[in-house]
Amino acid sequence: MNRIAIVADLAGFAGTAIVLLAFGWHSTRKLAAAHYHALNLVGAALLIVSLSVHRNGPALMLEVAWAAIALIGLVGARRVA
């Protein structure tokens, strides 16, 4: 496996961990909405990096949508705050 593929895998694992941790923390009400959306945006961005190397169109489309929704949520949370 080449270095680009390894870095893409690491980005994908990190992104997955961030999204899952954000969901868990938010579900236990230990994470503010703005932080939840910010972590989702970061996680989705890392997964997009991974999916750009390891081509999977449907998953890439999901992550782009996930990032867009997180960005909209983050902007909305900042307006309320």
N, C-alpha and C positions, 0 to 999 in steps of 0.2 A: 504494500500500500504506500502511495507516495505521500509526501508531507502535506500537500493541499488537502488530500482526502482525510488525513489524520486530524488536521486543524478543523476541517468541516465537521467531522464526527464529534470532536470535543465541543465545538460551538453548539451542535445539536443536543448533546447531552446536557450542557449547561443551560441552554434555553428551556429544555424540558423540565429540568429541576426547578428553575426559576418560576415557570408557569405553575407547576404543581405546588410549590411552596406558597406562592401568592394565593392560590385558590384555598389551600389549607388554612393559612393565616386569616384570610378574609372570612372563611366559613366559621371560624371560631371567634369572629368579631375582634380580632387582635390587630387588624390592619386597616388603616383609614382608606377610604375610597380612592383618593389621589395616589397613594402608594400602591394600591392594588393595580390600578390602571398603568402606572409607570412600570411596575414589574412585569405586567403582561406585555407591554410594548417592548421592553428589553428582551424578554423571553422569546417573543415572536420574531424579533429582529435576528436573534441568534439562530433560530430555527430556519429563517429565510436564508441565512448565510449557508447553513448546512444543506438545505434543499436546492440551493443554486449549484452546488457541486454534485450532490447525489440527486439527480433529476427525478422528481415525482410531482407531476403537474397538479393533481388534485390536492395533495398535501400542501404544496406551495400556495395554491389559491386559498386554502383554509387559513394559512398563516398570514397572508397579506390581508385578508378580511379581519383576522384576529387583531392584527396590528392597527388597522384602520379604526376598528371599534374601540380599542384601547386608547388610541389617540383622541378620538371624539370624547370618550369618557374622561380622560385626563383634562382636556380643555374645559369640559363641563364642571368637573370637580374643582378646578382652579377658579372658575367664575363664581361658584357658590362660596368658596372660602374667603 
